[in-house]
Amino acid sequence: MTAPVLLVLTTLPDAASAHTLASSLVTQRLAACVNVLAPATSVYRWQGAIETASEVPLLIKTPQANYPALEKAIAAAHPYELPEIVAVPVTHGLPGYLDWVRTETTPDA
């Protein structure tokens, strides 16, 4: 059985911090690919108040085994007190692409 792959989601307050984090995660081989999406408007409750903010979503592809280190790296670099870090298992995908995710996140690949 091949190692499961995850799609990890987070948001950053601006494009510069999103690109910095994306590059860092790929450089460290914690992610094979990070999509930096267009800014989105987030509406959420924080400390009892309804807030609205412009945020830049990231879609991060990584093997499940990398998740603990990936989460730690995101949390350490993230400017938010409580960052969104959500992992969704990839149950189906093009086998070659999923193999590529696994290969590109292997140290010394």
Beta strands, then each sheet from edge to edge (+ up, - down):
strand 1: 5-12
strand 2: 33-36
strand 3: 40-46
strand 4: 49-63
strand 5: 86-90
sheet 1: 2+ 4- 1+ 5-
sheet 2: 2+ 4- 3+
end
